[in-house]
Each structure stands twice: as C-alpha cells, then as structure tokens.
Amino acid sequence: MRAVLPWAFFVGLLALIALYFVGAEQGATSLFAGSDVHEWVHDGRHLLGFPCH
C-alpha cells in the first residue's frame, strides 16, 4: 500500500492540473496571456460540460 501512495498522489496532482487547464484557464484566473491554452482545450471544455463562450 505504501508503494502506491506516492503514485496516487502524483496522478491526483496531474488530474487537478488538467482540470484547472480545462476548466479555469481563461479570463481572470488565466496564468498565460492570450487564448492559446483555451484553444488547445476548447473541445475538452465542452465535452466535460464547462461553458466557455
């Protein structure tokens, strides 16, 4: 069980980062200028039900 814990944490962290970029990387919470990230994840936003425009 202890061998799995670091991997579970790592995968969970990656999932949270992906969720941020798909769900919140736009407008006031944007970390990057421009709309490049938004365009890269645009279809994923709609697939997951996040409104974007």
C-alpha positions as a Markdown table, in Angstrom:
| # | Residue | x | y | z |
|---|---|---|---|---|
| 1 | Met | 0.0 | 0.0 | 0.0 |
| 2 | Arg | 2.8 | 2.4 | 0.8 |
| 3 | Ala | 4.3 | 1.9 | -2.7 |
| 4 | Val | 1.1 | 3.0 | -4.3 |
| 5 | Leu | 0.6 | 6.2 | -2.2 |
| 6 | Pro | 3.2 | 8.4 | -4.0 |
| 7 | Trp | 1.8 | 7.3 | -7.4 |
| 8 | Ala | -1.8 | 8.0 | -6.3 |
| 9 | Phe | -0.7 | 11.5 | -5.1 |
| 10 | Phe | 1.2 | 12.2 | -8.3 |
| 11 | Val | -1.8 | 11.0 | -10.5 |
| 12 | Gly | -4.2 | 13.1 | -8.4 |
| 13 | Leu | -2.0 | 16.2 | -8.8 |
| 14 | Leu | -1.8 | 15.7 | -12.5 |
| 15 | Ala | -5.6 | 15.3 | -12.6 |
| 16 | Leu | -6.1 | 18.6 | -10.7 |
| 17 | Ile | -3.7 | 20.4 | -13.0 |
| 18 | Ala | -5.5 | 19.1 | -16.1 |
| 19 | Leu | -8.8 | 20.1 | -14.5 |
| 20 | Tyr | -7.5 | 23.6 | -14.0 |
| 21 | Phe | -6.4 | 24.0 | -17.5 |
| 22 | Val | -9.6 | 22.6 | -19.0 |
| 23 | Gly | -12.0 | 24.3 | -16.6 |
| 24 | Ala | -10.5 | 27.6 | -15.4 |
| 25 | Glu | -7.6 | 28.7 | -17.6 |
| 26 | Gln | -9.5 | 31.6 | -19.1 |
| 27 | Gly | -10.2 | 35.2 | -18.1 |
| 28 | Ala | -9.4 | 36.4 | -14.6 |
| 29 | Thr | -7.8 | 33.1 | -13.5 |
| 30 | Ser | -5.6 | 32.9 | -16.5 |
| 31 | Leu | -1.9 | 32.1 | -15.9 |
| 32 | Phe | -0.9 | 32.6 | -19.5 |
| 33 | Ala | -1.6 | 35.6 | -21.7 |
| 34 | Gly | -3.7 | 35.1 | -24.8 |
| 35 | Ser | -6.1 | 32.4 | -25.7 |
| 36 | Asp | -3.7 | 29.6 | -26.8 |
| 37 | Val | -4.4 | 27.3 | -23.9 |
| 38 | His | -8.1 | 27.9 | -24.3 |
| 39 | Glu | -8.0 | 26.9 | -27.9 |
| 40 | Trp | -6.0 | 23.8 | -27.1 |
| 41 | Val | -8.5 | 22.5 | -24.5 |
| 42 | His | -11.7 | 24.0 | -26.1 |
| 43 | Asp | -13.3 | 20.7 | -27.2 |
| 44 | Gly | -12.4 | 19.1 | -23.9 |
| 45 | Arg | -14.2 | 22.0 | -22.1 |
| 46 | His | -17.4 | 21.3 | -24.0 |
| 47 | Leu | -17.1 | 17.5 | -23.6 |
| 48 | Leu | -16.8 | 17.9 | -19.8 |
| 49 | Gly | -19.7 | 20.5 | -19.7 |
| 50 | Phe | -17.7 | 23.7 | -18.9 |
| 51 | Pro | -19.1 | 26.7 | -20.6 |
| 52 | Cys | -16.6 | 29.0 | -22.3 |
| 53 | His | -18.5 | 31.4 | -24.6 |
